[in-house]
Amino acid sequence: MLEKGNLHTLVVGGTRGLGRELVQTLATENHVLSVIGRSAPSDSDAKIPNVDYRALDLLDQSRLKKTLGEIVSCRGKLNNLVFFQRYRGDGDSWEGEIQTSLTATMNTIQHLTDDFRPGENNAIVIVGSIASHFIADEQPLSYHVGKAGLGQLVRYYAVELGRKGIRVNSVSPGTTVKEESLEFYSQNPRLREMYESITPLGRMGTSAEVAEVIAFLCSPKASFVTGQNIVVDGGVSLQSQESLVRKLSPVGNLNVTRKPGPELD
């Protein structure tokens, strides 16, 4: 059971990528962590103290409900609940994404609403995407609709759960370097240079930096922040697409004298 002073954080989708990074970050801050994921953790992750891993398909609603009950029963009420999951199956992408991103998130929140520690700084954080506002042509329609739906889900639950002392926020990462992608970017330096050239901060972000923002939202330092989305992309999404195209295009590098004309509104 959870001891007084320890924060209990449940991470959904915490065995790879950004979710795995958050588990490692919060473990150094002495959180007691419960982690749900489709895949088993690596051998090294399985040895992290105070972390309990459970393999689960979120689309199995009856098993999800049972597992959530077991986590609270065995490890105590929650302080934080963080969602990273997305659909990665081979079936119908529309049904799979909506069920995984929206339905599973809703079911989990609804089931755990009364299982947060009363009178403490409690938080729910949902990891979204800038594809909730923009179109990423490498992703299907279902991904865009699912991420956009999560934004409204965050706002709804921020109002619904505020009186229960639960804050609800989201984080939308841009392209980041994760442990799983380090080798890819080292083998594709021109792609990394391109990302760096279009990022106002002049470099690519890391999964650790995204995890730190989520950790902030789960901390007392964010005690009056709810219903918000924080974009963690180094400023890429602040720029107009036209400006980015000119920057990347050989034509855009020509010394062209521009005639006066209509500007962007």
NORVEN-V879057 format. One line per field, one symbol per residue. ss: DSSP state (2 for helix, 1 for strand, 0 for the rest). Layout:
# NORVEN-V879057
ss = ???
This chain:
# NORVEN-V879057
ss = 0000000111110000222222222222000111111000002222000011111000002222222222222220010111100000000022222222222222222222222100000111111002220000000022222222222222222222222201111111100110222222222022222222220000001122222222222002220000001111000222002222222200222000000000000
